[in-house]
């Protein structure tokens, strides 16, 4: 008998462990009640603020339960794709704006173009940079969840020690480079500015804004060919080369995470960065100024924005409609305002940013953030919304970094990268 | 091969012509359930199911994907050998293979040599020896992420200790991870440090197996320490060396974590090794089909390399009978 029982037990355990993997995936809408599965990557104060908002919504809408799964934002698309392959996508996911063209190709993504036209949504209240990224072709694939942009954060103490006047709103890249040189003290290992060198998008979008300001563009109209091998492209790379290779006023960060510590230790004079870094600088007396412009360029002062989206996946009509209603509430001005004030994140809506006293309230929490809010008006262009962009980004990262580390000359780097980008675009067009 | 005795070939489903008892099917089923065979499989089943589910199924699935133009979503388009043809013409694949081979050629012998020297140095009765042995193995316990972050700081071009020490000796400052020609070398140093502890433990265990009588005989014949090491220790360690060579090579061909944390394949593609490129294709460009094709070729290459190593090992390895 012993022999008989143990195999059965083993088989039983196996079955049990297998079924355990399969539970919890059914969230029905029985009796008009809907449970929405929501994947997001908030941490810290963002997480607590978001939880409060969710509770508030659930209290006002007893038929809706929102089940939140914390996911590392970097991995969300991969996880969503895996869940799609398994047939159980979340109802709502927080997805990076740079994925928008890839997200648009997923058949289960709900097109929100009619939803955002509903009365009271006021779609144009979202900044143009956000709407550009949420729109792929004629589809609206998501509702803006977060917006940021790049500006210059500078160390006021180091500026004073070098007898420099702090940057003014009409400053130029010539001023920036000259200041960087004066802020560089080799013996103290102090640098004027910094740039990141891993082969990632972070090295690319810092350069793209330079290209736009110099009057260039990345691709030709219709995204058919590379357009950055131009006088404007050359001007940007030569400026970077001067600082990194000739004057050594630029600290090259191979890790993409030390520059912030170094700035906070007073080793770097100026950083081109976003509002998310401000809370990492408690030890220095810093100021924030908008990006410099290129003298004589029609590009003027611009910035680049990396907005992220709330995306809805189709799990049946009742889920979609509940998800739409929740997101419209979550991104309405009142919620955007309270979320920004609690977290220091930039407001996604222009009306919230323009409201009287909002700037000062934000600055009280996070000094300097008001400049980033004003800077949202300088978001004039968006990265190309094409599925091959990630591949193009790697090529551009190689181009910029090869100039920064001195392994190629600006014009040669531009020519090589333009050829590679054209190949990528041609291959994509040939493949349909 | 001689035919096995008939009793061994007999299975429960073979109706025994001499078996004329009542309800033979029921008896056969009872015999099946109570046989050792079933009991064994039932115990192995949970593990087997997990291996099939998380090992075999993904491999088969990725073989299917490698013939498709696919993202993660179901419904990829069958494209035949297109992904494999693309691989032949992809310059980045060639670079990634070159970087992987270069890395493996440096990492495997260096780890084995450093590991063997440390093991021999520690294979003696001195004070605090277990402390030293533990210290050597601690590098294995450090997570890859921490290891990469430590080395990022050590080799930081402006603030790192390595350049600081070099400056004390008047040596020129090196760009390390900011240099396309040096970055892979830093990754080698990083991973050799991380894996040496493993090699030390394997070699220490093997050193315990060298009989003292052989060493004593060599000493009586007047062999100097270096000759003893070269003629006795190294050959007697050869089974351990074979194991390490295979194990470290497999790991070297799959290098990913350190690159992901420290350089993300840069600068200028200098540390883009094959698995990192698979990651880029699959999870950044969403070319799952193409990534699967490269992964499959890597799997085959790894099998071939391992087979060659075992074959060569059989010839050169000294097993004590």
Interface residues (C-beta under 8 A of the other chain):
Chain A: X3 X4 X6 X7 X8 X10 X11 X13 X14 X17 X18 X78 X81 X82 X84 X85 X102 X105 X106 X107 X108 X189 X191 X197 X198 X199 X200 X203 X251 X252 X254 X255 X256 X258 X262 X267 X387 X388 X390 X391 X394 X397 X398 X401 X402 X404 X405 X407 X431
Chain B: X33 X34 X38 X39 X41 X42 X43 X45 X46 X49 X69 X71 X72 X73 X74 X149 X152 X153 X156 X157 X158 X159 X175 X176 X177 X178 X179 X180 X183 X262 X263 X264 X265 X266 X267 X268 X269 X272 X280 X283 X284 X285 X286
